[in-house]
Amino acid sequence: MSDVITMLGNIRVLSCDVNGPRISTEADVNSLVGAAFSGRAGLVALPAARLGQNFFDLQTGFAGLLVQKFVNYQLRLAVLGDISAACARSRALRDFVYESNKGASCLFLNALEDLSQKLP
């Protein structure tokens, strides 16, 4: 399976394949944003398994870079999958996830099915 555009309500979603390339550099983020734009998506559903370890170590700044890039391009991001083990190891990550889920730009959810409940 590859990345596909789906509709969730009236929002075009780039649903990323769990087996796609790892996202661990700014160039990877740019490619992901480009794929969203080429598919005219307003939201990217990205499996947490595709994120490099540097995303979960907030000291690297990569999580902030990724989220800020999405905000700058007015794209929404949903990170899908169980990241509870990473959150258990890092209070900062747990707080980042909690605060992100209070907003609408970046959400951390267990599955794509949970996304429909979070969208307006």
N, C-alpha and C positions, 0 to 999 in steps of 0.2 A: 504494500500500500504506500502511497505517497501523500504529500500534503494536498488537501482538497479544500475547495470553497463550499461552505454549506450556509444555509440560512437558519438563523435562530430568531424567530419573530421577524422583525424587519431589519435585522443586522446581518451583514455579510461577515462570516467568520472564516478565517484561514485556520482550518483544523490540521495541525502538524502531526505527522506520523511519528510515533514513538521511536521508530528505527531510523529516523533521519539523522543528519549530521549534528554533532554536538555544538552547542552554542557556548563558546568560551572566550571569544575575542570580540573586539569592537567591529571588526570586519564581518564576523558571523552575525552580529546584531544588525549591521547594515544590510546584509543579504536577506535577513528575515523581514526587515522593514520593507525592502524592495519587493519581496514576494507578496507581502500584504498589499502594497500599492498596486502591483501589477494585477492582482485579483480584485482590486477595489474593495478590500476588506476593511471593516472598521474595528475589528477585534481579532486578535491572534490567540488561539487556544494552543498552548505549548506544553507538552508533557514535561514534568519536572525531570524525568530521566534524561532529557536532552541537554539539560543545563550542566555546564562544567562545575567542578567542585569550587572554583573561585566565586561562583554566584552565592554559594551558601556560607562562605567565609567573608563576612561583611567588611573586614579590614582591607580586602583587596580593592574595594570600591566598584567591583564589576556589577553587582546588583543595582547599585545606584545609577551607574552608567546605562545599563539596559533599560531600566524603568524611565529614566530621564529622556532617553532617545525616543521611547514610545510616546511620552507626554509631549515632547517637542513636535512630533509628527502627528499629533492628535489621534493616535491609535490606542486602543485599549488592549490590555494583556491579561490573559487568564493562565496562570501556571497550574497545571492539572497533575494531581498525583499526591500520594502520601509522603509528606516531608516531615512527619512528626519526629523521626529519629534525629534529623538535622536540627530541628527546633529544640529538642531535648538537650542537645549538646551546646546550644548557643542561645542565651537569653536575648542577645541583641537581635538575632534572626527571628526569634519568637515574637519580639516586640515589633519588628519590621513587618512581619506577616499580619499581626493583629492590626496595626495602624493602616496597612495597605487595604485590608478587607473592610475598613470603615469607609473607604472612598470608592471611586468607580473606575479609576485609571488602571489599577493593577489588583487583580484578585488571585487568591490562592485557594483552590478548591480541590476536592478529591477526584471529581469526575466531571466530564462535559455536561452530564445531566443536571448537575448542581448549578450550572451557569444560568439556566433559564430562570431560576428563582431569584438570582441576583440582578438580572437585567430589568430595566423599566418596561 
